[in-house]
C-alpha cells in the first residue's frame, strides 16, 4: 500500500479490517457444516409481471397463465360433477313402479302398452 498515508488509522482498526477482508478462517469455522439443514426449497424469484410496475407484456403473460390455471380448475370441477352427480338421475326422474310397469308393458296391448312402430 504505497503512497497511502495510514498514520491516522489506529492499529486496532487495521487489525479489524484485515480480519474481515482476508480469507482467514478459524479452525472451528473449517469444521462447521455449511450446508442448510432445512428440507425446504430456496425461495423462488417471482415472475416479472408480479412487480410493482411491470412491463405490459410481462403483466399480460402472468394474467394469461393465471387465467389458464383457473380454466383448468373449472374444467376439473365440471369433470368431477359430470362423473359423479351427473351420472345418476335426480330423485324426481328416477325410475319408480309406474315407470317400470310402463316400460315392461311396451308391446303388450292387453296391459295397455303401446305397440312399437315397425
ABEGO torsion letter per residue (X at the ends): XBGBBAAABBAAAAAAAAAAABABBBAAAAABBABBABABBBBBBBBAAABABBBAAAAAAAAAAAAAAAAAAAAAAAAAAAABAAABBBAAABBBAAAAAAAAABGBAAAGBBBBBX
